[in-house]
Amino acid sequence: MMDKLKEGKADEVLDLRGESCPEPQIEIVKRLNHMKAGEVLEVISDEEPMDVTIPAICKSRGYPCLSVKEGTTYRIRILKTGSA
């Protein structure tokens, strides 16, 4: 599962730079709800709390995720699984 998060192109990209809570979390959940199991969503954000809140959302839904910080930007890849 983690290989799919680390490698390859995301199925969808959600650029949330400049957005502040709670809108990004709402948009992420909406997007994930419309994705198929096995697809990867990449979220791009420059808001530091997203590095904590997005993994928490993923954990509560059973979705593996991987967060990478690039300067002041976070790239968080989420694998939509069939568990939620």
N, C-alpha and C positions, 0 to 999 in steps of 0.2 A: 504493500500500500504506500509506504513512504517513498518508494522509487517513483511512483506516479506523481507525487507532489514535487519531488526534486528535479525530475527530468521531463522533457517534453513541453509542448505548448499548452497553455490553459485553454479550456473550452470557451470560457467567458472571462472578460476582464472588467472590473468595476473600479473606475478611477474616482476616488472620493477626496482627493487633495483639496484642501480649503473648506471642507465640510466639518461641522462640529456636531457633537452628540445632541440628541439621540438619532438624528436623521440617518447617519451612516449605518447604524445597527439595523434600522428598519429596512433600508435598501438592501442590505446583505441578506437578511432573512427572506425578503420578497424574492430576490434573485434565486437563492438556494431552493425555495419552494417550487420554482418553475424549472429547475434543472433535473436531469435524469441521474440515477445512481451510476457512479463511476466517472462522472464528469468533474472537472476541476475548475473552481472559481478562483481567480487571482484578484485580490483586493489591494489597491494602492492607496495609501493614506499618509498624511503628514501630521496627523494628530497622535501624540504619544500615548494617550490612554487606549487607543485602538489595539496596541500591542498586547494589552491585557484583556480588553473587553471582547475582542473577536475570538481569541482562543477559548474564553469562557463560554461564549455562545456555542462554539463548535463542540466543546466538551459536553454541554448539556444536551446536544442533539446527537452525539455519537459520531461526529464528523472529525476525522483526523485533519490537522492543519500544521503548516510550517510557516514560521515567521522569520523574515530576513530584514535587517535594517541596512539601508544604503544611504549614508549621510543622515539627512533629516526625514527620509522617506521610508515607510514600511511597506514591504511586499509580503502579503499573507496569502498563501495558497491553501485552499480548502477543498478536500475531497468529499463530494456528496456521496454518501453511502445509502443503502436501503434501510438503515435502522431508524430513520425518522421521516 
